[in-house]
Amino acid sequence: MKEILNTSFHGRTMGHSLACKFSNTKARLDRFLLTPVLFGTDPAEKFDLIWKRAQKCPTFLCALPRKEGYEFFVGQWSGAELHFTSLINIQTQGEAAASQLILYHYPELQKEKGIVLMTAEMDSKFLNVSEAQCIASQVQLFYATDRSETFGLVETFNHRPNEFKYMSVIAELEQSGLGRELTVKLD
């Protein structure tokens, strides 16, 4: 992402009438305004590369640092949405496993403004904003890279799964520095 922000919704500047239309009660509006969100933008050309690669390789694995090692999340593209579910949930629940993070991409401004907007919906029982940000940043790391070895991991996962090495994802993540702040918080 050109910029991924970890912040609360900027609705505090909404006009009163818009706020009233959005919610009939102050409590519901306050709860909405205090909900952490994740959003960002991709430059149009970077999103084009991600999109082209996602068509050929619609599934991948991201690693999230945890206190005792890493937790893997499987990402699956569905149109302009990217759904992530922890690997352990997929292994235990199969197709019934719910998405714990969904990245929504909005290409409507791509031609006019040269950007693609992204928002995220996350299950706060499983992920916090920093963890969701780490996973979202890995989409850039693996799908928008110039390094053929890095995108090669995505290709191997999709087209030669018997050759795929989980530890390669962790090595790439550690080399990039993504998730380092999560590791520091865990210590």
Secondary structure, 3 states (H helix, E strand, C coil): CCEEEEEECCHHHCCHHHHHHHCCCHHHHHHHHCCEEEEEEEEHHHHHHHHHHHHHCCEEEEEEEECCEEEEEEEEEECCEEEEEEHHHHHHHHHHCCCCEEEEEEHHHHHHHCEEEEEEEECCCCCCHHHHHHHHHHHHHHHCCCCHHHHHHHHHHHHCHHHCCHHHHHHHHHHHCCCHHHHHHHC
